[in-house]
């Protein structure tokens, strides 16, 4: 019981102290994790006699991924992001449509396709954050006066 409280507290602290970019990556990570869970269940479909017991878990995993993608959609800033935000909105909308249809049809290929594209977007965000940190450190170093 105490371990669960510590884990929950750690996760809450991690979220509260994360930058906006880190939060976006966390959302991508969570969506990917939920899709991986759904994909793993779907891969058992033909070989597992208890697959029907796992359908609810499968659907919940896909719906959780859809909720996270919707959260990414509503967090877009169309004023600052302009065309990029509009394009991401379209992509996220398409992801949710694909996931809804894949969930109904139990189509593992479609889920994998969406997951792979989420991984690509996540990696792009991670790269952007890495460059932003490097540039920030370089700017701070340029302004450093060691002479006092």
C-alpha positions as a LaTeX table, in Angstrom:
\begin{tabular}{lrrr}
\hline
Residue & $x$ (\AA) & $y$ (\AA) & $z$ (\AA) \\
\hline
Unk1 & 0.00 & 0.00 & 0.00 \\
Unk2 & 2.75 & 2.46 & 0.92 \\
Unk3 & 4.66 & 1.62 & $-2.27$ \\
Unk4 & 1.65 & 2.58 & $-4.36$ \\
Unk5 & 1.38 & 5.91 & $-2.52$ \\
Unk6 & 5.06 & 6.66 & $-3.12$ \\
Unk7 & 4.74 & 5.81 & $-6.83$ \\
Unk8 & 1.65 & 8.00 & $-7.17$ \\
Unk9 & 3.35 & 10.88 & $-5.35$ \\
Unk10 & 6.43 & 10.53 & $-7.58$ \\
Unk11 & 4.32 & 10.59 & $-10.75$ \\
Unk12 & 2.35 & 13.62 & $-9.54$ \\
Unk13 & 5.58 & 15.48 & $-8.72$ \\
Unk14 & 7.05 & 14.55 & $-12.09$ \\
Unk15 & 4.00 & 15.96 & $-13.87$ \\
Unk16 & 3.81 & 19.12 & $-11.75$ \\
Unk17 & 7.47 & 19.97 & $-12.31$ \\
Unk18 & 7.67 & 19.08 & $-16.02$ \\
Unk19 & 8.01 & 21.67 & $-18.75$ \\
Unk20 & 5.35 & 21.94 & $-21.42$ \\
Unk21 & 7.54 & 19.97 & $-23.84$ \\
Unk22 & 8.17 & 17.25 & $-21.27$ \\
Unk23 & 4.42 & 16.97 & $-20.65$ \\
Unk24 & 3.83 & 16.48 & $-24.37$ \\
Unk25 & 6.40 & 13.68 & $-24.44$ \\
Unk26 & 4.77 & 12.12 & $-21.36$ \\
Unk27 & 1.43 & 12.16 & $-23.17$ \\
Unk28 & 2.97 & 10.50 & $-26.21$ \\
Unk29 & 4.65 & 7.90 & $-23.98$ \\
Unk30 & 1.35 & 7.10 & $-22.25$ \\
Unk31 & $-0.55$ & 6.79 & $-25.54$ \\
Unk32 & 2.15 & 4.51 & $-26.95$ \\
Unk33 & 2.12 & 2.41 & $-23.77$ \\
Unk34 & $-1.67$ & 1.96 & $-23.97$ \\
Unk35 & $-1.50$ & 1.06 & $-27.65$ \\
Unk36 & 1.27 & $-1.46$ & $-26.97$ \\
Unk37 & $-0.98$ & $-3.08$ & $-24.38$ \\
Unk38 & $-3.89$ & $-3.26$ & $-26.85$ \\
Unk39 & $-1.63$ & $-4.59$ & $-29.60$ \\
Unk40 & $-0.25$ & $-7.29$ & $-27.30$ \\
Unk41 & $-3.77$ & $-8.41$ & $-26.47$ \\
Unk42 & $-4.83$ & $-8.43$ & $-30.13$ \\
Unk43 & $-1.82$ & $-10.53$ & $-31.08$ \\
Unk44 & $-3.18$ & $-13.23$ & $-28.76$ \\
Unk45 & $-6.55$ & $-13.23$ & $-30.52$ \\
Unk46 & $-6.09$ & $-16.41$ & $-32.54$ \\
Unk47 & $-3.99$ & $-18.36$ & $-30.04$ \\
Unk48 & $-5.51$ & $-17.59$ & $-26.64$ \\
Unk49 & $-8.72$ & $-19.24$ & $-25.48$ \\
Unk50 & $-9.19$ & $-16.50$ & $-22.87$ \\
Unk51 & $-8.97$ & $-13.69$ & $-25.45$ \\
Unk52 & $-12.66$ & $-12.87$ & $-24.92$ \\
Unk53 & $-11.90$ & $-12.15$ & $-21.25$ \\
Unk54 & $-9.39$ & $-9.52$ & $-22.39$ \\
Unk55 & $-11.63$ & $-7.63$ & $-24.83$ \\
Unk56 & $-12.67$ & $-5.10$ & $-22.19$ \\
Unk57 & $-9.03$ & $-4.40$ & $-21.31$ \\
Unk58 & $-8.25$ & $-4.09$ & $-25.01$ \\
Unk59 & $-11.03$ & $-1.55$ & $-25.56$ \\
Unk60 & $-10.09$ & 0.43 & $-22.45$ \\
Unk61 & $-6.47$ & 0.63 & $-23.61$ \\
Unk62 & $-7.46$ & 1.92 & $-27.05$ \\
Unk63 & $-9.94$ & 4.40 & $-25.58$ \\
Unk64 & $-7.30$ & 5.67 & $-23.14$ \\
Unk65 & $-4.93$ & 6.25 & $-26.08$ \\
Unk66 & $-7.75$ & 8.12 & $-27.86$ \\
Unk67 & $-8.32$ & 10.28 & $-24.76$ \\
Unk68 & $-4.63$ & 11.14 & $-24.61$ \\
Unk69 & $-4.60$ & 12.04 & $-28.30$ \\
Unk70 & $-7.64$ & 14.24 & $-27.70$ \\
Unk71 & $-5.71$ & 15.92 & $-24.87$ \\
Unk72 & $-2.88$ & 16.58 & $-27.32$ \\
Unk73 & $-5.44$ & 18.09 & $-29.72$ \\
Unk74 & $-6.91$ & 20.51 & $-27.17$ \\
Unk75 & $-3.46$ & 21.59 & $-26.02$ \\
Unk76 & $-2.53$ & 22.89 & $-29.47$ \\
Unk77 & $-1.94$ & 26.64 & $-29.68$ \\
Unk78 & $-3.22$ & 27.70 & $-33.10$ \\
Unk79 & $-2.08$ & 31.30 & $-32.66$ \\
Unk80 & 1.56 & 30.48 & $-32.01$ \\
Unk81 & 1.66 & 27.16 & $-33.85$ \\
Unk82 & $-0.09$ & 28.30 & $-37.01$ \\
Unk83 & 0.11 & 25.76 & $-39.81$ \\
Unk84 & 1.99 & 23.23 & $-37.68$ \\
Unk85 & $-0.83$ & 23.22 & $-35.11$ \\
Unk86 & $-3.41$ & 22.82 & $-37.86$ \\
Unk87 & $-1.48$ & 19.90 & $-39.35$ \\
Unk88 & $-1.08$ & 18.23 & $-35.95$ \\
Unk89 & $-4.79$ & 18.69 & $-35.29$ \\
Unk90 & $-5.58$ & 16.92 & $-38.56$ \\
Unk91 & $-3.14$ & 14.11 & $-37.77$ \\
Unk92 & $-4.51$ & 13.65 & $-34.25$ \\
Unk93 & $-8.08$ & 13.61 & $-35.60$ \\
Unk94 & $-7.07$ & 10.95 & $-38.09$ \\
Unk95 & $-5.36$ & 8.93 & $-35.34$ \\
Unk96 & $-8.53$ & 8.92 & $-33.25$ \\
Unk97 & $-10.66$ & 7.91 & $-36.23$ \\
Unk98 & $-8.27$ & 5.08 & $-37.09$ \\
Unk99 & $-8.12$ & 3.87 & $-33.50$ \\
Unk100 & $-11.89$ & 3.91 & $-33.12$ \\
Unk101 & $-12.31$ & 1.88 & $-36.30$ \\
Unk102 & $-9.40$ & $-0.42$ & $-35.41$ \\
Unk103 & $-10.91$ & $-1.04$ & $-31.99$ \\
Unk104 & $-14.26$ & $-2.00$ & $-33.48$ \\
Unk105 & $-12.68$ & $-4.22$ & $-36.15$ \\
Unk106 & $-9.95$ & $-5.50$ & $-33.81$ \\
Unk107 & $-7.46$ & $-4.56$ & $-36.50$ \\
Unk108 & $-3.95$ & $-4.86$ & $-35.10$ \\
Unk109 & $-2.28$ & $-3.51$ & $-38.26$ \\
Unk110 & $-4.10$ & $-0.18$ & $-38.01$ \\
Unk111 & $-3.21$ & 0.11 & $-34.33$ \\
Unk112 & 0.44 & $-0.59$ & $-35.09$ \\
Unk113 & 0.40 & 2.02 & $-37.87$ \\
Unk114 & $-0.96$ & 4.70 & $-35.50$ \\
Unk115 & 1.44 & 3.66 & $-32.74$ \\
Unk116 & 4.42 & 3.84 & $-35.10$ \\
Unk117 & 3.44 & 7.34 & $-36.18$ \\
Unk118 & 3.00 & 8.39 & $-32.56$ \\
Unk119 & 6.52 & 7.08 & $-31.88$ \\
Unk120 & 7.84 & 9.21 & $-34.76$ \\
Unk121 & 6.10 & 12.33 & $-33.46$ \\
Unk122 & 7.30 & 11.62 & $-29.93$ \\
Unk123 & 10.88 & 11.25 & $-31.15$ \\
Unk124 & 10.59 & 14.52 & $-33.08$ \\
Unk125 & 9.38 & 16.34 & $-29.96$ \\
Unk126 & 12.20 & 14.78 & $-27.96$ \\
Unk127 & 14.73 & 15.98 & $-30.54$ \\
Unk128 & 13.26 & 19.48 & $-30.49$ \\
Unk129 & 13.48 & 19.57 & $-26.69$ \\
Unk130 & 17.08 & 18.37 & $-26.81$ \\
Unk131 & 18.02 & 21.13 & $-29.25$ \\
Unk132 & 16.20 & 23.74 & $-27.18$ \\
Unk133 & 18.10 & 22.67 & $-24.04$ \\
Unk134 & 21.42 & 22.78 & $-25.91$ \\
Unk135 & 20.69 & 26.26 & $-27.27$ \\
Unk136 & 19.63 & 27.45 & $-23.82$ \\
Unk137 & 22.84 & 26.17 & $-22.23$ \\
Unk138 & 24.93 & 27.76 & $-24.99$ \\
Unk139 & 23.19 & 31.12 & $-24.52$ \\
Unk140 & 23.82 & 30.96 & $-20.76$ \\
Unk141 & 27.48 & 30.09 & $-21.33$ \\
Unk142 & 27.97 & 33.01 & $-23.72$ \\
Unk143 & 26.62 & 35.43 & $-21.09$ \\
Unk144 & 28.86 & 34.07 & $-18.33$ \\
Unk145 & 31.46 & 36.48 & $-17.02$ \\
Unk146 & 34.12 & 34.64 & $-15.03$ \\
Unk147 & 36.10 & 37.82 & $-14.40$ \\
Unk148 & 33.57 & 38.90 & $-11.80$ \\
\hline
\end{tabular}
